[in-house]
Amino acid sequence: MHFNSVSTLKTALEQKRISSLELTQLFLNRIQKYDRQVNSYITVTAEKAISSAKLADARRAKGDTAPLLGMPIAQKDIFCTDGVRTSCASRMLDNFIAPYDATLVQKTQAAGMVMLGKTNMDEFAMGSSNETSFYGAVQNPFDIERVPGGSSGGSAAAVAAGLAPIATGTDTGGSIRQPAALCNLTGLKPTYGRISRFGMIAFASSLDQGGPMGRTAEDCALLMNVISGFDERDSTSVNEAVPDFTAHLNAPLKGLKIGLPKEFFTDALNPEMAKLIHDAAKVLEKEGAILKEISLAKSALSVPAYYILASAECSSNLSRFDGVRYGHRAENPKDLLELYCASRAEGFGKEVKRRIMMGTYALSTGYYDAYYVKAQQIRRLIFNDFNNAFSEVDVILGPTTPEIAFKKGEKAADPITMYLSDIYTIAANLAGIPALSMPGGFLQNLPIGVQLMAPIFQEAKLLNIAHRYQQNTDWHTRTPKHFAE
Amino acid sequence: MTWETVIGLEVHVQLQTQSKAFSGASTQFGAAPNTQASIIDLGMPGVLPVLNKEAVKMALCFGLAVGAKINKRSIFARKNYFYPDLPKGYQISQFEIPVVGEGSLKIFLDDQTEKTIRIERAHLEEDAGKSLHDVYQGLSGIDLNRAGTPLLEIVSKPDMRSAKEAVAYLKTLHQLVRYLEICDGNLQEGSFRCDANVSVRKMGAEKLGTRAEIKNINSFRYVEKAILHEVERQIDILESGGTVKQETRLYDPDKNETRAMRSKEEANDYRYFPDPDLLPLVIDDALLDAVQKTLPELPEAKRQRFVETFGLSPYDASVISSTRDLSNYFETVVEKLDKAQAKLAANWVMGDLSAALNKENLEFAHSKVSALALSELLTRIIDNTISGKIAKTVFEIMWSEGLAPDTIIEQKGLKQVSDTGLIEKVIDEVIANNPEQVAALKGGKDKLFGFFVGEVMKQTKGKANPGQVNALLKQKLGV
């Protein structure tokens, strides 16, 4: 039951083979049993979950047929949840009980979904290994010596270990796709503006986007139907009609033009991984798709541009954590400056401080033009790169990560190597386009991800391709042995 | 050595919107601390700003009124600095591209000469909260009710050459924003705040001197005093061979001095960058046209019209056009009168009526004597039913008892006596009773004529038509 897809569980709930309460209890029990090893949750909201499950069962008894009614879900601890600690995995917010619900959370609640708890993550979503969390690293369920990826590593590990059927993540530079790839899940970063950012604690506002992490493309489509849509409280959310993302999952792929960017298949990519990616492309070719080599000439610039822009925005976004109104406050500061300095020095971890400093530097007088403005110009070039590519092909296919899940501690001391984990995912954030990672096989018994990218608002196309792929492969059904019971 | 003063002003105008610039919280002044601060104003994690359209309309309204270039696409930027009353650690403002570009404002000096002051820009931004240092022993309190209130920062070019010009500019600007009904103009509550950039240079020099920015000048009087003091300070420095430092100075009205707050070197690096939470502000022609249609007649246009149409003196015209309330009142009064009588109306509005309002601290809009009632009263002066002097009595009763002028004239029997026979009878009595004065007058003491007029008016309780009294007296006394 616990490794079933959401669509399977949905049918079980609809046919009343199981109640939401039973399903919720099942996952809560598993969390209690296994999460000490995985560390995927920061906060488990068992009581709340049980009362929402009862409420969902009551709704169903009255004839409510909302598609995900009674379905358990894990929320990344970056989404504000009314009355529940929302920590962003930081000491800074360890004592912070959010006074309101994020729009995304409101939507899952209105749909009758049952929140199991808040998942672990890299502190303030800054990281690619989930090692920067104040609450400790998260283990990859496929190999507990290894990282689950980040920053949505808790969400990925929770679903992979069967501690939640589906979860939310956020993706600023790959934070949904990279952990999905390392934990054998399907993860979708929607078009920038598709999902409201209201109540999602900001890392880099112009890049952040929430999205689903599930076992299958279909599961992601089901959750996308719940969480998408314009929100008048988010000026950057887009007033664009939301399609039924499940409607065309089975559409044939005949004639679909798939581009493989040559810049993604260089020495930087593990050659065995490259082979698996090409294998995946061939599966789609068999389905009638046409493969074509393309060029994303500026993609090498995306990592440096990203680390300027994301750091610049975060340096400003994180200024509100000053110890004055909420969050961590240093004891007995002698004056205002010390209150600020000590609260922030104690409240933020190393990686967060590093990025605040980089961003502050990049925005300073005398450096602004050389860094921030230049990075924005590169962002525009990358956007143009994609526009050109999409005039030739319908979607782009490539790897999600350069290699399989690495060992804990392996890259922690070398931020540059760590930053290169996002080498293939960052460009989609800079361009604002939707991108998806799906399970594409195993290397050394560890999963790898295949990434698909499409023009803006074409999430349905990505889900369609991934679904067709999953009809022809079984990688996505593999689960870690250790958590089978 | 003669020195020339150069002044540029930055004025923060609080826009009188119902809700805040980026949240739905109320902007009402004076509520209990932190009761008007929403999660957005508190800078809670995860919250996002949504621009208040009314604030944009008000900014456009101002831009159009000063003939400014309106930027069809402007950008909100973050001004980053730490302060406890700045919840997000940055202020949302406009930096590189403000919504209102270059414009100008015409000012009048005391001698009625006019001067045009160029406006460099006006941009939208949010206000900070308030730090309260005197409420708790050893602690500072933070009140975030004001945080997020929309401001329009209006920046002039360094076009003013004296403290008096600066005050004239400020007053004209103050009048304008109240005319446009975009600001309540309350200086005490901080709705209209001014920082002055002051420098001096040798008369005739091209290059501007080093400036000091003076903050915290919240009355017209202080602006003048602060500038005068600062100019003197700078001249003293220069004449004794020193150099003026570029710095921010705080005006202390109690000591009438400015003192250094921070130098250029200590100044914050605000690390401005475009706010990624807000889209560029795009102004389309439809919105601009709609705002244009709501623009009232501006004070300067009104002043000219009052001179040309009603023949008011430039001084009277500028007093009457000083606020919309006053000019509306005046125009209602004169509506039913002959244009030639506008001067009479102006005198009454500026005289008796203003005095009565001032006494009770009332606005024209809340006058106890309505404009129509005053118009009726003036009609009775013009048609000789009562004299101007009796009218003052009638006005007082109108004010205190709220009665119509005709009712008062009727009830109190104040109608002017124009019956020649009756007046003649009184004159005859007065002449008969005062033979000595008659003799003196005839002997050349012309001034005594007034005595006779007075006596006749006294006998008729002021109701005799003064014109007739004069004529008949002259006739009877043979002067």
Interface residues (C-beta under 8 A of the other chain):
Chain A: F79 C80 T86 C88 L93 F96 A98 P99 Y100 A102 R197 F198 G199 M200 I201 A202 A204 S205 S206 E232 R233 D234 S235 T236 A312 E313 S315 S316 L318 S319 R320 F321 D322 V324 R325 Y326 L336 Y340 T360 L363 S364 T365 Y368 Y372
Chain B: I39 L42 G43 M44 P45 G46 V47 L48 P49 V50 L51 R78 N80 F82 P84 P87 K88 G89 Y90 I142 D269 R271 Y272 F273 P276 D277 L278 L279
